[in-house]
Amino acid sequence: MDSRISARALAQALGGWRGRGPAYEALADGIRLLCLDNRIAPRTALPAERELAAALTLSRTTVAATYRSLRDSGHIESLRGSGSVTLPLRRNDPGADDRRDGVIDLQQASPPAWPGLPAAISEVAQDAAALVSRTGYDVVGDPHLRETIAQRYRDRGMPTRADQILVTTGAQSALHLIASVLLSRADRVLIETPTYPHGADAFRAAGARLVGVPVSPDDGWDLDRAAQTFARVLPALAYLMPDFQNPTGRTMSPGEVDAFVDGSQRAGTFLVLDETTSELDIDRRTTGTAFPDFDRVIRVGSLGKTVWGGLRVGWVRAHADVVRRLASGRPVHDLGTPEFEQAVAARLIGRLDEISAQRADVLRGGRDALVAALASSFPEWEVPSVNGGVSLWVGIGEPVSTPLVMNARARGLLLSAGSRFAVDGGHDRRLRIPFTAAPHTLERAVSVLRAAWEDVRGTTAGAALDDLTAVV
Ligand SMILES: Cc1ncc(COP(=O)(O)O)c(C=O)c1O
């Protein structure tokens, strides 16, 4: 057996799992969703029935029935003496094979590749002989690309030298590197909730304790909570997405920027600003947040959303000493970013304004189609208005995000439940719906969602809902 999940961790990952029908089956569905999302890996030992029952304040009989249902559906096996263990997914699990015809996958919020990318790749391929005459790897990145990225910051009014840039294999590897080099076990990390879940996972994996600061599409960042967190726990690091926050789409106001700068400077906190979504401005209303520069500001960028997720080129912009620290910690998991991708990136960074304008058109089409479809199919839902980013953080009014997502999966629509974006539980009344897909796909997705919603609401309304609010 490779790993185990504690009752507490499982209860937290489940968030609100109650939905339609008997509790044991709703709980089984919640656990199935965690397996489908790969948040519980195959061959993970589940907690003993008694422990899970205590953590969820359920009877042991209910948990026993849940495990029986999971055994019957082939998701776990129970062995005498060693408890219950998750099994690899079966091909016919909804969403286990996302190449199935007709499946709509809205779990990732990735726009299609920028149409000019194939030509840029071909051009670089023409220069293959010159490319392979170089060493081929470098932990800080190709000097020309570092200079090109530095120039982009200078164009935005931020004096930057190439030695302040470290090229990474996408923003995710930058976050992982920052977490592993700058954090020690039990350090506190201030983090938005909801947040980008793999970012949160990178800080958790470094042994940090996450302290959530709420952010919402309507009210922005909870500055009282942020000030208290800076003052009380002196976080080693704060992870923020100031522009078009993923998933809320919210952008920080100057007052919000000042509050985070002030709090982090008083507490000596590294401020990690994830700029992966910052160029995804649809309505050209914002000029981007102007976070001032100081030694502890670390910016993370990527071409993943602007150009193509498959390019895997990102970077860190930080004080040169921080870049050196990161570079010395990098080789343990990665010796550098592929040269070919870096050469492609170097050709594209200078064209980012043109690329962003095309992205704005694509994202506008998706956002407007999704907002219109939701308005007509779900007048009762709270659909925020956003000026950029990749998704809508929709309020669904009832804490049924997980059963809704499970029901939609069975109908061939893959989405992530609100709790996936939570730092310390909750967000079960929210659903993240990316608008990166084509308008007709989004319209189809909303009609599938309507059918799933009617099904889930079928027995959660009225008396069943009262029961549910008492439990959740
Ligand atoms: C906010 C945020 N940060 C980082 C990443 C990871 O980016 P990359 O694909 O460059 O690793 C993503 C991707 O979804 C993201 O949304």
The ligand as an SDF file (V2000), in Angstrom:
LIG
                    3D

 16 16  0  0  0  0  0  0  0  0999 V2000
   -3.3350   30.9640  -11.6930 C   0  0  0  0  0  0  0  0  0  0  0  0
   -2.5220   29.9160  -12.3520 C   0  0  0  0  0  0  0  0  0  0  0  0
   -1.2330   29.7760  -12.0120 N   0  0  0  0  0  0  0  0  0  0  0  0
   -0.4640   28.8450  -12.5900 C   0  0  0  0  0  0  0  0  0  0  0  0
   -0.9670   27.9860  -13.5260 C   0  0  0  0  0  0  0  0  0  0  0  0
   -0.0550   26.9410  -14.1280 C   0  0  0  0  0  0  0  0  0  0  0  0
    0.4370   27.4490  -15.3050 O   0  0  0  0  0  0  0  0  0  0  0  0
    1.4160   26.6530  -16.2770 P   0  0  0  0  0  0  0  0  0  0  0  0
    0.5530   25.9480  -17.2550 O   0  0  0  0  0  0  0  0  0  0  0  0
    2.2560   27.7240  -16.8820 O   0  0  0  0  0  0  0  0  0  0  0  0
    2.2230   25.7130  -15.4460 O   0  0  0  0  0  0  0  0  0  0  0  0
   -2.2860   28.0870  -13.9160 C   0  0  0  0  0  0  0  0  0  0  0  0
   -2.8410   27.1650  -14.8950 C   0  0  0  0  0  0  0  0  0  0  0  0
   -4.0050   26.8670  -14.9290 O   0  0  0  0  0  0  0  0  0  0  0  0
   -3.0980   29.0720  -13.3050 C   0  0  0  0  0  0  0  0  0  0  0  0
   -4.3860   29.2060  -13.6230 O   0  0  0  0  0  0  0  0  0  0  0  0
  1  2  1  0
  2  3  1  0
  2 15  2  0
  3  4  2  0
  4  5  1  0
  5  6  1  0
  5 12  2  0
  6  7  1  0
  7  8  1  0
  8  9  2  0
  8 10  1  0
  8 11  1  0
 12 13  1  0
 12 15  1  0
 13 14  2  0
 15 16  1  0
M  END
$$$$
